[in-house]
Amino acid sequence: MTAVSPGFSPVELQQAARDHLWLHFTRMGGYAEAELPVIVRGEGCYLEDSNGKRYLDALAGLFAVNIGYSYGDEIGQAAHEQMRELPFYTNWSSAHPRAIELAATVAELAPGDLTRVFFVSGGSEAIESAWKLARQYHTARGERRWKAISRNVAYHGTTMGALSINGIPALRTPFEPLVPSVAHARNTNRYHRPPEETEEQFTRFLLDDLEHVIDAEGADTIAVVIMEPVQNAGGAFTPPAGYFSGVREICDRHGILLCADEVITGFGRIGHWFACEKYDVQPDLVTCAKGLSSAYASIGAVITTDKVMEPFLEEKSMFSHGITFGGHPVMCAIALKNIEIMKRDRIVDGVRENENMYRSTLEQLLELPIAGDLRGAGCFYALELVKDKETKEGFSDEESETLLRGFLSPQFFERGLICRSDDRGDPVVQISPPLIAGQAEFDEMTGIIGDVLTEASQRI
Ligand SMILES: Cc1ncc(COP(=O)(O)O)c(C=O)c1O
């Protein structure tokens, strides 16, 4: 077999990985005997491993490779030119052209008055920075507010601040005590609500809950409410009508900043540059990362308004926060090229145009007895799995473990599909391919998921 990496045969890669590489969120013990997947190249929506096996990537890396894997030459050229011109300089007390151009480009794409851009290296840093910015904004205006409110089961990253904002107990508990203080409101999961509840009643119920959480914490202690427009963890929870305008109104009434975490939804996944546009919400802060460069670079950003920046424009005032690599010129050049490609190849329009096709293709899966609910928007879906469709009864923790980790994930992989079965809330299969996926890719995904779930149903 040909070497897939200089100096390492596939067998040597396996051994070196076992000896040296610590994988993220991975039960490393599971690979003591089993072969570790080593992905060596990508093209379009497909990946290839070190054994030459092809996979359809129904997860776009990690909800990130929005333009797919085939733009390496073009983006590599932009990175190369930037490397030659200026491989690095910081955004601390000075600037460089690519950061300025990217800030202006992002400001033009972001909805409404979101025109100020602070660059970071990824999603967790964006969340971390947004919380710090919110805290310092209130301090600068003479108010001591430090708390954040987010939602149950939401994932917002892993650094201590971002982790503290997460609403997933299993991720939080090992690292307690966390950063004070975060409280969690209900998320917009409608599947398990009473069937007779109208959308309007559901919205009211959620907003009352949020109001209750804010009251219990003390509204004047809360710096920021952080929510994804469509919540990923738990399975693509879309907001009911009127929800975000209600959240905006509550935040305004209590002087709380509203942050939309668009780390996944930003840059096209929902069929708009920012999902806030679709749901007609004007946040004070937006966090973004993955799609900003389609994951060709490690770059993220906090985007905010003149209102939030104003206290920092006074002569002796500054946001006391910075990251060496935030707005790295090569990362900015890559993100600029990514956005140019997305515009030129009409990637975001394409998601809107294909949305009905995506949904109707995936809806075929609802015929399976194990498939309870399909939800999501744009090119971002989740299929909730249930034991009993009539009663919507879910699986116990043990059953989830056996079904998801023990059967579904390895089976998808075995059949050439990279697709996540997730049990951070009720068990779901997440479907979020590169935004260039067409009918053929959706048919293939649906076929494989359907076959594997049919087998899973028979096992239950
Ligand atoms: C909504 C959301 N926010 C924040 C993050 C953290 O991003 P990163 O992994 O780049 O730190 C993620 C990562 O998946 C995410 O999905």
The ligand as an SDF file (V2000), in Angstrom:
LIG
                    3D

 16 16  0  0  0  0  0  0  0  0999 V2000
  -23.0780   26.3340   18.8150 C   0  0  0  0  0  0  0  0  0  0  0  0
  -21.6450   26.1420   19.1270 C   0  0  0  0  0  0  0  0  0  0  0  0
  -20.9930   27.0850   19.8250 N   0  0  0  0  0  0  0  0  0  0  0  0
  -19.6920   26.9660   20.1210 C   0  0  0  0  0  0  0  0  0  0  0  0
  -18.9770   25.8670   19.7190 C   0  0  0  0  0  0  0  0  0  0  0  0
  -17.5310   25.7500   20.0710 C   0  0  0  0  0  0  0  0  0  0  0  0
  -16.7540   25.8470   18.9210 O   0  0  0  0  0  0  0  0  0  0  0  0
  -15.2390   25.3030   18.8740 P   0  0  0  0  0  0  0  0  0  0  0  0
  -15.3290   23.8230   18.8670 O   0  0  0  0  0  0  0  0  0  0  0  0
  -14.7210   25.8890   17.5890 O   0  0  0  0  0  0  0  0  0  0  0  0
  -14.5310   25.8420   20.0520 O   0  0  0  0  0  0  0  0  0  0  0  0
  -19.6010   24.8780   18.9850 C   0  0  0  0  0  0  0  0  0  0  0  0
  -18.8510   23.7050   18.5080 C   0  0  0  0  0  0  0  0  0  0  0  0
  -19.3680   22.7630   17.9700 O   0  0  0  0  0  0  0  0  0  0  0  0
  -20.9790   25.0000   18.6810 C   0  0  0  0  0  0  0  0  0  0  0  0
  -21.6290   24.0640   18.0070 O   0  0  0  0  0  0  0  0  0  0  0  0
  1  2  1  0
  2  3  1  0
  2 15  2  0
  3  4  2  0
  4  5  1  0
  5  6  1  0
  5 12  2  0
  6  7  1  0
  7  8  1  0
  8  9  2  0
  8 10  1  0
  8 11  1  0
 12 13  1  0
 12 15  1  0
 13 14  2  0
 15 16  1  0
M  END
$$$$
